[in-house]
Amino acid sequence: MKKFISFFNSNFFTGLATLITGGFVIWVYKAQKKQEKKDTATILLMEIRNAEEAIRQIKNTTIFIPISILPANSWVKFNHLFVKDLDQDELDIVNNFYNQCYLAETEKRRLSSFLPIAMEEKSKTIYSKLLFLAEKYSENSAEVNLKKDSDYTKEKTKLLDTYYGDEEWFLPKNPQNNLLKYINNIEFVTTNTAGVKLKKIAEI
């Protein structure tokens, strides 16, 4: 019994206990870091997939879509976690993806800020044209002929179709051209080896 107690009080046991405790702490730390990297990779893939889908929608339409390309940029904050997992070319691809998405998002916000002004100006223009049209036909008759086949109704319908069919909403060309330039320079990540590695880290 004394030998047993003596063993627990020995320097050997103290050192062994310290070693085991230290090893456990290191194991917990590494496990936490691995989970942190896994969670971060999942977040990054979510951002990237959403951005890629937004880019596809923009490319496949001729009208302005008020959707966000990149509402958040987690890569700036967490890219250091993946320096050892991705080679330089893959890091460049992800960096370029986020940079171009950020620039495209900036142009999208500029366009969004123009929308209320554009809609107001468009309404004013349409109202002015309709007023002019009504006055034009009122000069030749006591009242405007509102029948479906009348010249006034035909011109009015043509006018409204023209203005409401203008899908660009009087938006300035410069932000739109910049937006298209940025998204056309974006290489998708999910179809690249960088995306494959991020999926592996995220265990997807």
C-alpha positions in Angstrom: 0.0 0.0 0.0 2.8 2.3 0.9 4.5 1.5 -2.4 1.2 2.3 -4.2 0.9 5.7 -2.4 4.6 6.3 -3.0 4.1 5.7 -6.8 1.4 8.4 -7.0 3.6 10.8 -5.1 6.6 10.1 -7.3 8.0 12.5 -9.9 7.4 9.8 -12.5 3.6 9.8 -11.9 3.5 13.6 -11.7 5.3 13.8 -15.0 3.1 11.1 -16.6 -0.1 12.8 -15.4 1.2 16.1 -16.8 2.0 14.5 -20.1 -1.4 12.9 -20.4 -3.2 16.1 -19.4 -1.1 18.0 -21.9 -1.8 15.5 -24.6 -5.5 15.7 -24.0 -5.5 19.5 -24.1 -3.6 19.4 -27.4 -6.1 16.8 -28.8 -9.1 19.0 -27.7 -7.4 22.0 -29.3 -6.8 20.2 -32.6 -10.3 18.9 -32.6 -11.7 22.3 -32.1 -9.5 23.8 -34.8 -10.6 21.0 -37.2 -14.3 21.7 -36.4 -13.7 25.4 -36.9 -12.2 24.9 -40.3 -15.0 22.5 -41.2 -17.7 25.0 -40.2 -15.8 27.9 -42.0 -15.5 25.8 -45.2 -19.2 25.2 -45.1 -19.9 28.9 -44.7 -17.6 29.7 -47.6 -19.2 27.2 -49.9 -22.6 28.5 -49.0 -21.5 32.1 -49.9 -19.8 30.9 -53.1 -22.8 28.8 -54.3 -25.2 31.7 -53.7 -22.9 34.1 -55.6 -22.5 31.6 -58.5 -26.3 31.2 -58.7 -26.8 35.0 -58.7 -24.3 35.4 -61.4 -26.0 32.7 -63.6 -29.3 34.5 -63.2 -27.8 37.9 -64.2 -26.1 36.4 -67.2 -29.3 34.7 -68.3 -31.5 37.8 -68.3 -31.5 41.2 -70.0 -33.3 43.0 -67.2 -32.0 44.3 -63.9 -32.5 41.7 -61.1 -32.4 43.2 -57.6 -30.6 40.2 -56.0 -27.5 40.3 -54.0 -24.3 38.6 -55.4 -22.2 38.7 -52.3 -23.9 40.1 -49.1 -21.0 38.9 -46.9 -17.3 38.2 -47.5 -16.1 35.5 -45.1 -13.0 34.8 -47.2 -11.3 38.0 -46.1 -11.6 37.0 -42.4 -10.9 33.3 -42.7 -8.6 32.7 -45.7 -5.6 32.1 -43.4 -7.2 28.8 -42.3 -6.8 27.4 -45.8 -3.3 28.5 -46.8 -1.9 25.0 -46.2 -4.9 23.3 -47.9 -4.9 25.1 -51.2 -2.0 25.7 -53.6 -1.2 29.2 -54.9 -3.3 28.8 -58.1 -6.3 27.7 -56.1 -5.9 30.5 -53.6 -5.7 33.0 -56.5 -8.9 31.6 -57.9 -10.8 32.0 -54.7 -9.3 35.5 -54.1 -10.3 36.6 -57.6 -13.8 35.2 -57.1 -14.4 37.2 -54.0 -12.7 40.3 -55.3 -14.7 40.3 -58.6 -17.9 39.5 -56.7 -17.3 42.4 -54.4 -16.9 44.7 -57.3 -20.0 43.3 -59.0 -21.9 43.7 -55.8 -20.9 47.3 -55.6 -22.2 48.0 -59.1 -25.5 46.1 -58.2 -26.0 48.5 -55.2 -25.3 51.5 -57.4 -28.0 50.3 -59.8 -30.4 49.6 -57.0 -29.9 53.2 -55.7 -31.0 54.4 -59.2 -34.2 52.4 -59.3 -36.5 54.8 -57.3 -35.3 57.8 -59.3 -35.6 55.8 -62.6 -39.2 54.7 -61.8 -40.2 58.2 -60.8 -38.8 59.7 -64.0 -40.4 57.0 -66.1 -43.8 57.7 -64.5 -43.4 61.4 -65.2 -42.5 60.8 -68.8 -45.4 58.4 -69.4 -47.8 60.8 -67.8 -46.5 63.7 -69.9 -46.8 61.6 -73.1 -50.4 60.5 -72.3 -51.4 64.1 -71.5 -49.9 65.2 -74.8 -51.7 62.4 -76.7 -55.1 63.3 -75.0 -54.7 66.9 -75.9 -53.8 66.0 -79.5 -57.0 64.1 -80.1 -59.1 66.5 -78.0 -58.3 69.3 -80.5 -60.3 67.5 -83.2 -63.3 66.3 -81.1 -65.4 67.3 -78.1 -63.8 64.4 -76.2 -61.3 61.7 -76.7 -62.7 58.7 -78.4 -62.1 55.8 -75.9 -63.3 53.0 -78.2 -61.0 50.1 -78.5 -60.4 50.6 -82.2 -60.0 54.4 -82.1 -56.8 56.1 -83.2 -56.3 57.5 -79.7 -56.6 54.1 -78.0 -54.3 52.5 -80.5 -51.6 55.2 -80.0 -52.1 55.1 -76.3 -51.6 51.3 -76.2 -48.5 51.6 -78.4 -47.1 54.3 -76.2 -47.7 52.3 -73.0 -46.3 49.1 -74.5 -43.2 51.0 -75.5 -42.5 52.5 -72.2 -43.5 49.7 -69.9 -41.7 47.3 -72.2 -38.5 49.2 -71.5 -37.0 46.7 -69.1 -33.9 48.7 -68.4 -35.9 51.3 -66.5 -33.7 54.3 -67.7 -30.8 52.9 -65.7 -27.4 54.3 -66.6 -25.2 52.1 -68.8 -21.9 52.5 -67.0 -22.8 50.5 -63.8 -24.5 47.9 -66.0 -21.5 47.5 -68.2 -19.1 47.4 -65.2 -21.3 44.7 -63.6 -21.2 42.5 -66.7 -17.4 43.1 -67.0 -16.8 41.9 -63.5 -19.1 38.8 -63.6 -17.6 37.8 -67.0 -14.2 37.7 -65.4 -15.3 35.4 -62.6 -14.2 31.8 -62.6 -16.5 29.6 -60.6 -15.0 28.0 -57.5 -17.3 25.0 -57.0 -16.3 23.5 -60.4 -12.6 24.0 -59.7 -10.1 22.0 -57.6 -10.3 24.7 -55.0 -14.0 23.9 -54.6 -13.3 20.2 -54.4 -10.8 20.7 -51.5 -13.2 23.0 -49.7 -16.0 20.4 -50.0 -13.6 17.8 -48.6 -12.7 20.0 -45.6 -16.4 20.7 -45.0 -17.1 17.0 -45.4 -19.7 17.6 -48.1 
